[in-house]
């Protein structure tokens, strides 16, 4: 069984003058009953030849400027993995187990990079989003379950991140402005960014927000960790068979190799190709080796950056919180509060500012990846480059995820329990989803000459096995 419309081209622009293809506009006519041409559909002309992207023109600059130019979807995807919920997980394991789990940052890096490279390569070669490629190859019910689970998990995660940004803002005001007074403006700010800014403006904001994550590197250096302990803990895995330690490993793997990153990486690559005028699937299909190499460099650097930040968050928590007996930290804002009396005000401020920056980056990516996955699965049109009045269904999906996340904060649902539910959903859906992705990447009928090579196959299957083992461990610990 395949999803309806599985063989239909995924073109950005419908037939100009034809009946509008957006479901909401078909049910509720608002005057936009006909498909617009590209000039009217997009928020502005997207033909920017000088823009850095992995699907467009080759680099025009040399040296460091050229490398900075190529960084795009991979960097943003990697940075978004260190969202406030991720920061909370890494702070928790650092405070509870010290440097004991520091080795996971190096262990997960090649696995995470291989999986993201595969997702990006699938999108670059097929010219469509990941959910579209999956529904064309596998049973619709199976892909649909994965997409539905992704939407639920992303919504809960986005709600936790909204609350964390508001909590960090409240901490910086010393409680003068309450968390609930900030959470609504933060949600509206993110929705406004998605609705009204152009694709290039959104993407540039995302790139600048990644700078906020350097705050955790600085905080880690300021914590003055024991270098000898760092070296040993980084390269020599420490294993405990306790329930708490195994649960922590599962949490780290689930947070680092998260399903929403798969869909966002693929959708970002497609959007980058759209941004240089490749508006039809036919135009986007097929990737040159130079483009693939640029994408790989972007992804590897992005994942390295992500794991570097993860590394220093664990270092900071271990060197400051664990060393002072603070092993009860469960959230990023609790970690920030605990740092103030132990490591000084600058460490506290850096931790809080980093949380705000990565929350403003992670939340729209969580809701955006959910919208892209749902849209691609049902064969709908829509992208961040399109005007909302022509693609309201796409934006409505994104708004629904954001508002549901906002509701989690307003009705008083415990964010820790909510994130735990997210971890369970991600932990269970990731292994079967990864199996589908790895098989898809090795299918010559889909990938042609861009099928996975021996290194990619080995790393992605290892990553799948690791996530599968983590899911089994999660179930066992729950039943124990």
Buried (B, 14 or more C-beta within 10 A) or exposed (E): EEBEBEEEEBBBBBEEEEEBBBBBBEEEEEEBEBBBEBEEBBBEEBEBEEBBBBBBEEEEEEEEEBBEBBBBBBBBBBBBBBBBBBBBBBBBBBBBBBBBBBBBBEBBBBBBBBBBBBBBBBBBBBBBBBBBBBBBBBBBEBBBBBBBBBBBBBBBBBBBBBBBBBBBBBBBEEEEBEBBEBBBEBBEBBBEBBBEBBBBBBBEBBBEBBEBBBBBBBBBEBBEBEEEBBEBBBEEBBEEEEEEBBBBBBBBBBBBBBBBBBBBBBBBBBBBBBBBBBBBBEBBBBBEEEBBEBBBBBBBBBBBBBBBBBBBBBBBBBBBBBBEEBBEBBBBBBBBBBBBEBBEEEBBBBBBBBBBBBBBBBBBBBBBBBBBBBBBBBBBBBBBBBBBBBBBBBBBBBBBBBBBBBEBBBEEBEBBEBBBBBBBBBBBBBBBBBBBBBBBBBBEEBBEEBBBEEEBBEBBBEBBEBBBBBBEBBBEEEEE
